[in-house]
Each structure stands twice: as C-alpha cells, then as structure tokens.
C-alpha cells in the first residue's frame, strides 16, 4: 500500500505513450499547460481505451516550463514521440511544460474503467489532471500493488 500523506493526481495518456513509459523509451510527460504540482506528488497514469485502466504510478521530480524549441532540444530523446508528433502537439503555443519523474512503477492489479466507476459513480478520466481526494477510488489505487520501480530521467 502506498503512503497517502503525499498529494496524488490522476492523468490520462494514450496507450502507446504509457507503453513507452513502461518500456523505458519515455521518461517525461509533455503538457501544453503546466500543472501546478509539487515535487514528490504521486502521479497515477490512466491509459485510455483500448486499455481503459490505471496502469502505472510515478513520483514527480519536477515540472519545467520552457519554450517549445528548448523542450525539444533538451528532451527529444526521452519524450517517446517523433518530431512531427511534437510539432503537431505544440504548433499553436510558444511554451509548454515537461513533467519529469524520479521513478515509475507499473501496477500489478490495474483497475479498469468499470471498476473505477463502481468505486466512484460518474467517474471520467481527466482531460488535464485530477487531484485525488481521500475516497474508495484512491484507496483502491493505493492498494493496486505497484511493481518494481523503473528509473526516471536523468535530466
């Protein structure tokens, strides 16, 4: 069971990006807007359909805001996306944010969307991120038995 003294949030990812995290190809998360999160926050990763499950948890190292050009230069090797995908994602903005993590751990018993909705009627995966409050849902995530941690980025 994970500590519940740390802030915890839930974010949604495309399945291929979660796979890239778990394979080590990706170790940072690019966001168009900077989430206001403290170092040490536990970040739960919900993989969108077809997975439709909370499949990993990471410990946030920091959130960096830079120009999109500076982000590509510094993080291109660990974003898990191509230059074309990056350019399409940031084409209409000048700055973006990068979330880097100390560790990421796959979840041994990933709860699916149906179970999440049973724990919290009306549950919807977040578009940006969602702060987790004490609840049956957070208890279930905390009891999901994260597996051995993969190292985070060295940025």
N, C-alpha and C positions, 0 to 999 in steps of 0.2 A: 504494500500500500504506500502511495506517495504522500509526502507531507502536504498538509493543507494550510500551512502558515504562509506559503508563497502565493502571490497573485497567479491566477490561472486564466488563460484565454483559449478560445477555440477559433481556428481559421480554416478556411476551405481551400483545397488545392485540386487541380486537375490530376487524375490518376497517374499520368506519365511523370508529373513533377514529384509526386510522392515516391514513385518508383525510383526516380533519380536520386532523391534524398537517401533512400534505403540502400541503394547500390553504392553510394559514396560519390557519384558523379556530380551531385548538387549538395552544397552545404550552406547556402544563403538563400533567402527568400526576397525577391524583388517586389516592391509595392509602389503603386503610384502615389500614395499618400503615406506619411509617416505615422504609424500607430504610436500612441503615447503609452509606452510600456517601459517598465524599469528592468534593468539588468537582473537576471535571476527569475524572471517570470517563466512559469511553465506554459508552453505553447502546445496545445493539442492540435493535431492535424487530421481534419476530416477530408477523406478522399472522395471526391464527387463520384456520381454514377459513371461507370457501372459498379465500382466498388461500393460506394454508399456506406462507408464505415469510418470510425475514428481509428486510424491505423498506426499512429506514432505520437510521441511526445518529445519535446525538446526543451532544453534550458536556454533561454535567451541570454546571449552575451551582451549585445547592444543593437541599437538602431542607428544607422548612419544615413544622413541626408546629404546628397551631393548632386552635382549636375549629372544629367544622364550620360554625357560623354565621359566624365570622371568615373562613374559607376561601371560603365562597360570596360574601361581601361583597367580598373582595379579588380573587377570581379568576374570577368568574362569566362575564366576557366572553371568557375565553381557555381554558375547560375543554372546549369543544366538546360540552357536554351541556346538557339542559334542567334547570330547577329540579326538575321531577318526577323525572327520572332521578337527579339529585344526591341528592334526599331519599330515594329508594328505596335508593340505594347506602350512605348513611350513617345510615339510620334507627335503627340499634341501637348507635351509637357516639357519643361526645361529641367526640373529637378525631380528626383524620385528618392525612395528610401530602400535600404538594404537591411534586412534583419539577419544577423549572424548568431550562431548558436555554439555553446560550449559542447553540447552533446545532443544526440538524437537517438531515441530508442524505439524500435518497433514494438507494437503492443501484441502480447501473446493471445489475448482474447478480445479482438476488436469488436466493439458493439456496433451493430448495424442501425440503419435509419429507423427501421420498425421498432427496435428495442429502445432507441433514443426517444422516439415519440411515445412509447408506452411509459417511460420514466417521466417525460415532460410533454403532456398533450400540446399539440400545436408546434412542436419543435421544428425549426427550419435551420438548415446550415447557414452560417453567416455569409454575407457578401463581402464584408471587410474583415472584421473580427468581432468576437463577442466575449465580454468579460464573464467569467464563470462565478456564480454566487453559490454558497452552500446549498446543496439540493441533492435529491436522489441521483440525478444525472451526474453531478460532479463526484458523488460517492462511487458510482459505477465506473467512471473513468479512472478514478484513483485506485480502484480495485482491479484494473484491467491487466495487471502484471506486466509492466514493460520489461522487455528482454534486455540483454546486454547492450550497453550504450555504444554507439559509433562515435568516433571523434568528430568534433566540429571543425570549422575552418581555422586556418592559422592566420587569418587577416588581422 
